[in-house]
Amino acid sequence: MALLIKAVLGAVVVVLIGVLAKTRNYYIAGLVPLFPTFALIAHYIVGAERGTDALRTTILFGIWAVIPYLIYMISLYFLSGVLRLPQALLLAVACWCVAALLLVKLWGWYHAGG
């Protein structure tokens, strides 16, 4: 049942983005994916199953996780001006992947004692 709820939430978000993209204020569609739908789910699960300390660590990591997203957005902004959209998106996702991998590696290194 929980999986069904998550799937419905995802579908609602996709539909909302599609509807907003067709409005006069189409740019608001860029705000919808930032609603913490999945963060709420993750924080509830971690907090309920692992406790407050693990929840606080997860929140702190989530704060740092904004960096790969920012790198994706900045790279897509510049790449969309020089490449076709599919290539710009693909390369921006690659930038996100590299940044996310670096974040995970640095986080693990730092929390393992450096």
N, C-alpha and C positions, 0 to 999 in steps of 0.2 A: 504494500500500500504506500509506503514512504517513497518508493521508486516512482510510482504513478504520480504522486504529488509533485515530485521534482520535475518529472517530464511535463506536466501541465504548466508548472511555473515557467519552465523554459519556453514552452510554446506561447504562453501569454506574452512573454518578453519579446519574442520574435514578431508576433502580430503587432504589438505596440510600436516597435521600431518601424515596421512597414507602414503603419498608419501615419505615424509622425513624419516619416520621410516624405510623404505626399502633401504635407500641410505647408502653409506659408512659413511656419517656423520649423522647417525641416532639420535645422541644426540641433534641435532638442533631442532628436534621435540619437545623437552622440552621448547624451547624458544618461539615457535609459540603461545601457550596459553597465554603467557605473553604480547603479543601485545595488546595494550589497545583498542581493538575493542569495547567492551561493556562500557569501561570507557569513550570513546569518545561520545558514545550515551548518557550515563548518564550525563556527564558534559554538553553536549549541551542542554539536556532537562532541567536540573536544572538551568543552566545559563539563558536560554531563558525564563523559566516560573517563576523562583524565584529570579533572580538577582545575582549580583556579590558576595554579602555577603554569600548567601546560597551556591553558587558555591565554594567559598573559604573554607567554612566549610566542604563541601563534599570532596574537595581535601585533606584537612587535615585529615579527617577521612580515606580516601583512603590510605594515607601514613601509618597510624597506622594499616590499614587492611592488610598490608604486614605481620604482625606478625602471624596471624593464618595460612597464606600460608607457611611461614617459618617453623612453627611447623608441618604442614602437611608434608613438604618435609623432614625435619629431622627425623620425626617419620617413614615415609615410607622408608627412607634410611636404618635405623636400623632394622625395622620390616621385610623388604624384605630379609634380611639375615637369618632370623630365622623362618619365616612363609611362607606358600604358598601364591602366589600372590593375590588371591581373599581375603584371610583373612588379609593380610598386607594392602591392599587398603582399606578395610572396617574399620579396626582399625585406619588407618591414617586419614580417613575422619571423624571418630568419634573424633579424636584429634583436627581436624580443627573445628568441630562443637562446642566443648567445648571452644576452644580458641576464636572463633567468638562470642559465647554467652557471655563470660567474657568481651570481648572488647566492645560489645554493652551495657552491663550492666554498665561497668566502664565509658564509654563515657556518657551515660545518667546520671549517678550519678554525674560525674564531671561537666557537663553542666547544671545540675539542681541546682548547688551551693554547692555540696559536702554534 
